[in-house]
Structure formats: structure tokens, C-alpha cells
Amino acid sequence: MYVCLCKAVSDKAIKQHIANGACTMRELKAGLGVGSQCGKCVCQASAILHNELVKQ
Ligand code: FES
């Protein structure tokens, strides 16, 4: 499922990036571009980030 439509970033891609060491929204933005355009995806992306970090 796409989280960020502007940059075509899926939840899978976000989870993969977190598994590879990203632990902040800034890193997700720098690595994937998520949230770098309209910003509508930031809430959902940060919810995924928090969920994934809790699992680690
Ligand atoms: Fe992610 Fe627009 S949907 S920046």
C-alpha cells in the first residue's frame, strides 16, 4: 500500500528503510523522499515509524 503518493513510497519500503537503520522521520525523508512534497503522508509515515521502532 502506498503511504506517500507524491513520491510513490509504500509501507513496505518504509519498513525496509527502518529495518536498515532509519529511526527518525528526517532519515525517512532523506532516504525515500517521504513527506518531502505535500506532507499529507507524514502522519501515517510517522505512525509506521513508531510501530516499527517499538518492535525493535
Ligand atoms: Fe507524501 Fe505528498 S503524499 S509528500
Backbone and ligand atoms as CSV (ligand in chain L), in Angstrom:
chain,resi,resn,atom,element,x,y,z
A,1,MET,N,N,0.851,-1.199,0.000
A,1,MET,CA,C,0.000,0.000,0.000
A,1,MET,C,C,0.886,1.247,0.000
A,2,TYR,N,N,0.516,2.204,-0.846
A,2,TYR,CA,C,1.295,3.444,-0.871
A,2,TYR,C,C,0.957,4.326,0.324
A,3,VAL,N,N,1.979,4.814,0.961
A,3,VAL,CA,C,1.804,5.781,2.050
A,3,VAL,C,C,1.983,7.182,1.484
A,4,CYS,N,N,3.032,7.333,0.705
A,4,CYS,CA,C,3.333,8.633,0.107
A,4,CYS,C,C,3.081,8.562,-1.390
A,5,LEU,N,N,2.011,9.220,-1.837
A,5,LEU,CA,C,1.664,9.176,-3.259
A,5,LEU,C,C,2.587,10.073,-4.074
A,6,CYS,N,N,2.982,11.187,-3.516
A,6,CYS,CA,C,3.864,12.121,-4.248
A,6,CYS,C,C,5.160,11.450,-4.670
A,7,LYS,N,N,5.708,10.638,-3.780
A,7,LYS,CA,C,7.000,10.008,-4.054
A,7,LYS,C,C,6.871,8.510,-4.282
A,8,ALA,N,N,5.643,8.013,-4.361
A,8,ALA,CA,C,5.377,6.587,-4.589
A,8,ALA,C,C,6.152,5.699,-3.612
A,9,VAL,N,N,5.983,5.991,-2.328
A,9,VAL,CA,C,6.668,5.219,-1.295
A,9,VAL,C,C,5.646,4.334,-0.581
A,10,SER,N,N,5.918,3.040,-0.548
A,10,SER,CA,C,4.989,2.099,0.094
A,10,SER,C,C,5.343,1.881,1.563
A,11,ASP,N,N,4.400,1.328,2.305
A,11,ASP,CA,C,4.677,0.989,3.710
A,11,ASP,C,C,5.822,-0.025,3.791
A,12,LYS,N,N,5.874,-0.912,2.802
A,12,LYS,CA,C,6.947,-1.912,2.748
A,12,LYS,C,C,8.319,-1.233,2.652
A,13,ALA,N,N,8.400,-0.235,1.781
A,13,ALA,CA,C,9.669,0.481,1.591
A,13,ALA,C,C,10.062,1.203,2.876
A,14,ILE,N,N,9.075,1.781,3.549
A,14,ILE,CA,C,9.350,2.489,4.805
A,14,ILE,C,C,9.846,1.501,5.857
A,15,LYS,N,N,9.174,0.357,5.967
A,15,LYS,CA,C,9.573,-0.657,6.957
A,15,LYS,C,C,10.975,-1.183,6.655
A,16,GLN,N,N,11.268,-1.361,5.370
A,16,GLN,CA,C,12.588,-1.839,4.979
A,16,GLN,C,C,13.659,-0.825,5.384
A,17,HIS,N,N,13.354,0.441,5.152
A,17,HIS,CA,C,14.313,1.503,5.479
A,17,HIS,C,C,14.559,1.554,6.990
A,18,ILE,N,N,13.518,1.347,7.755
A,18,ILE,CA,C,13.654,1.339,9.220
A,18,ILE,C,C,14.484,0.124,9.649
A,19,ALA,N,N,14.220,-1.018,9.008
A,19,ALA,CA,C,14.990,-2.226,9.324
A,19,ALA,C,C,16.471,-2.029,9.005
A,20,ASN,N,N,16.732,-1.156,8.033
A,20,ASN,CA,C,18.120,-0.878,7.654
A,20,ASN,C,C,18.748,0.211,8.522
A,21,GLY,N,N,18.026,0.676,9.521
A,21,GLY,CA,C,18.650,1.584,10.481
A,21,GLY,C,C,18.035,2.960,10.626
A,22,ALA,N,N,17.090,3.325,9.756
A,22,ALA,CA,C,16.477,4.649,9.905
A,22,ALA,C,C,15.631,4.685,11.175
A,23,CYS,N,N,15.766,5.729,11.967
A,23,CYS,CA,C,14.942,5.791,13.179
A,23,CYS,C,C,14.326,7.173,13.408
A,24,THR,N,N,14.379,8.030,12.400
A,24,THR,CA,C,13.710,9.324,12.512
A,24,THR,C,C,12.991,9.641,11.201
A,25,MET,N,N,12.017,10.550,11.272
A,25,MET,CA,C,11.315,10.996,10.068
A,25,MET,C,C,12.300,11.674,9.120
A,26,ARG,N,N,13.280,12.365,9.697
A,26,ARG,CA,C,14.280,13.049,8.883
A,26,ARG,C,C,15.035,12.049,7.996
A,27,GLU,N,N,15.354,10.891,8.589
A,27,GLU,CA,C,16.072,9.873,7.822
A,27,GLU,C,C,15.171,9.250,6.749
A,28,LEU,N,N,13.908,9.078,7.077
A,28,LEU,CA,C,12.977,8.539,6.078
A,28,LEU,C,C,12.832,9.524,4.926
A,29,LYS,N,N,12.766,10.783,5.262
A,29,LYS,CA,C,12.618,11.825,4.250
A,29,LYS,C,C,13.867,11.893,3.370
A,30,ALA,N,N,15.024,11.844,3.994
A,30,ALA,CA,C,16.272,11.922,3.243
A,30,ALA,C,C,16.468,10.685,2.370
A,31,GLY,N,N,16.090,9.535,2.890
A,31,GLY,CA,C,16.341,8.291,2.165
A,31,GLY,C,C,15.314,7.965,1.110
A,32,LEU,N,N,14.054,8.276,1.394
A,32,LEU,CA,C,12.978,7.856,0.495
A,32,LEU,C,C,12.213,9.018,-0.132
A,33,GLY,N,N,12.352,10.187,0.442
A,33,GLY,CA,C,11.614,11.346,-0.063
A,33,GLY,C,C,10.232,11.463,0.553
A,34,VAL,N,N,9.905,10.516,1.437
A,34,VAL,CA,C,8.565,10.525,2.043
A,34,VAL,C,C,8.331,11.829,2.831
A,35,GLY,N,N,7.218,12.481,2.544
A,35,GLY,CA,C,6.887,13.725,3.248
A,35,GLY,C,C,7.582,14.958,2.712
A,36,SER,N,N,8.280,14.816,1.593
A,36,SER,CA,C,9.056,15.960,1.106
A,36,SER,C,C,8.286,16.849,0.130
A,37,GLN,N,N,7.045,16.434,-0.202
A,37,GLN,CA,C,6.294,17.276,-1.128
A,37,GLN,C,C,5.059,17.899,-0.470
A,38,CYS,N,N,3.915,17.215,-0.519
A,38,CYS,CA,C,2.707,17.841,0.044
A,38,CYS,C,C,2.634,17.697,1.560
A,39,GLY,N,N,3.272,16.675,2.098
A,39,GLY,CA,C,3.296,16.496,3.551
A,39,GLY,C,C,2.116,15.715,4.123
A,40,LYS,N,N,1.167,15.312,3.279
A,40,LYS,CA,C,-0.028,14.608,3.776
A,40,LYS,C,C,0.285,13.239,4.365
A,41,CYS,N,N,1.398,12.665,3.958
A,41,CYS,CA,C,1.739,11.310,4.385
A,41,CYS,C,C,2.514,11.275,5.706
A,42,VAL,N,N,2.901,12.440,6.204
A,42,VAL,CA,C,3.806,12.481,7.362
A,42,VAL,C,C,3.212,11.766,8.580
A,43,CYS,N,N,1.923,11.999,8.823
A,43,CYS,CA,C,1.270,11.380,9.982
A,43,CYS,C,C,1.328,9.857,9.902
A,44,GLN,N,N,0.950,9.340,8.742
A,44,GLN,CA,C,0.933,7.882,8.574
A,44,GLN,C,C,2.345,7.313,8.600
A,45,ALA,N,N,3.277,7.998,7.964
A,45,ALA,CA,C,4.665,7.525,7.949
A,45,ALA,C,C,5.241,7.515,9.358
A,46,SER,N,N,4.925,8.532,10.133
A,46,SER,CA,C,5.484,8.552,11.485
A,46,SER,C,C,4.808,7.514,12.374
A,47,ALA,N,N,3.540,7.180,12.096
A,47,ALA,CA,C,2.881,6.094,12.842
A,47,ALA,C,C,3.569,4.765,12.541
A,48,ILE,N,N,3.913,4.526,11.275
A,48,ILE,CA,C,4.631,3.302,10.899
A,48,ILE,C,C,5.993,3.281,11.582
A,49,LEU,N,N,6.671,4.411,11.564
A,49,LEU,CA,C,7.991,4.515,12.206
A,49,LEU,C,C,7.898,4.131,13.685
A,50,HIS,N,N,6.928,4.697,14.375
A,50,HIS,CA,C,6.778,4.395,15.808
A,50,HIS,C,C,6.479,2.925,16.043
A,51,ASN,N,N,5.572,2.373,15.246
A,51,ASN,CA,C,5.229,0.948,15.386
A,51,ASN,C,C,6.435,0.057,15.172
A,52,GLU,N,N,7.227,0.386,14.158
A,52,GLU,CA,C,8.389,-0.444,13.842
A,52,GLU,C,C,9.460,-0.319,14.924
A,53,LEU,N,N,9.638,0.890,15.443
A,53,LEU,CA,C,10.670,1.090,16.468
A,53,LEU,C,C,10.305,0.374,17.766
A,54,VAL,N,N,9.019,0.309,18.054
A,54,VAL,CA,C,8.559,-0.397,19.254
A,54,VAL,C,C,8.889,-1.888,19.159
A,55,LYS,N,N,8.815,-2.416,17.932
A,55,LYS,CA,C,9.088,-3.845,17.717
A,55,LYS,C,C,10.563,-4.188,17.868
A,56,GLN,N,N,11.437,-3.190,17.657
A,56,GLN,CA,C,12.883,-3.476,17.630
A,56,GLN,C,C,13.464,-3.720,19.009
L,1,FES,FE1,FE,3.959,12.179,0.729
L,1,FES,FE2,FE,2.733,14.079,-0.655
L,1,FES,S1,S,1.981,12.136,-0.104
L,1,FES,S2,S,4.669,14.166,0.270
